[in-house]
Amino acid sequence: MSVLRLLAPSGGEHEVVVSLDSENNEWSFRGLGFDFLASPIANGEDVDSSAFSGWQAEVSRQGSGDSIVSIWITCPPSGELTEDLFASACLKELGRFWDLFGELEGAE
């Protein structure tokens, strides 16, 4: 498990917690109003084996209504996805759909 501290443009600090459940090969992401699991996927299908191409998650943000989006985290070329790489990939994907810090900064 890694706790990442992110600095918003306004100077506010936010924590993101990511971890890998190696038994189920699922990643978890908590923070910035999100709490989700990313499951392994191969060719668009759920998989139980180690032969997969990435992780997929259905994501919504607390307080943003019924908006649910699907994000995709690709396996890196090395095949090893670290906690930092997973968090960065999630932030990139989530940023396509939400203003990650602006909505939080306005709520404080």
N, C-alpha and C positions, 0 to 999 in steps of 0.2 A: 504494500500500500504506500502510495506517495501523497503527500499533502503539498500542493503547489500554491504559492501565494502570488496572485496576479495584481499588478498595479494598473488601475483604470486611468484613463486620460486625465480625470479630475484629481488624481492623487489618492483616491480611495483604494483600500486593499481588499481583495476578495480571495477566499480559499476555494480550491477545487481539490477533491479527493478522488484519485483513480486507483483501481486495483484489478488484478487478474485473479480469477478463480480458476486455477490451473486444472482442477479436476474436471470442470465443465467447459473449460476454455472460453469463458465469458469474461468480458471486461465490464467494470462498473465505473460510472462517472457521477459525481455528486458535487453540485455547486452552481453558482450563478442562476439559481432557480430551476435547475435540472436535476433529475435523479433517474438514471436509466441503466439498463444492461444492454450490452452489444453482444449478439450471438454470432458464432461462426457460420459462414455461408460459402457454398461452392456452387457455381453455376446457377445461382438464384435459389438454391435449395438449402434447408437446414442440414447440417452435417454433424456426425458424432466422431468422425475420424480426424486425423491430423492433416488430411489433404483438403485444404480449403483456400479460398482466395481473399478472404477478408471478413469483416464483421459488420453486421447491420443492426440498427436499432430504430424502433418507433419512438419518437421523442415529442414530448410536449413540455411547455414551460409553465411553472406554477404561476397562476394569475393571468395567463394569456388566453383564457377561454378554452374552446375545444380544438384549437389548432394543433394538429398532429402531423409531423413530418417524418420522413424516413431518411436516415443518414447512412452513409456507407464509408467504412474505414478500410482502405486497401492494405494488404500485406506489403511491407516494404521489400525491396529487391533482395535484401539480405535474409528475409524470412523471419527476422527477429523483431518483434514489436515491443519496445520498452514502454514504461509508464509515461515518460516524457513525450515520446513520439505519439502515443495514443492520445494523451491530453491535447497536444498540439493539433493533431488531425481532427479531433472532436471540436475544438474551438474554431477551426477553419470551417468545418461543415456547419456548425451551429450559427456562425456569423453570416452565413448565406441567408438565413431566415429571420434572425433576430439581431437587434442592436444589443449586444451582450452586456455592455456596461451602461449605456445611456438610460435604459429602462430602470436599472437598479439605482443609479445615481439619483434619479428623479424621485425615487421612493424613500430615500434616506432623509 
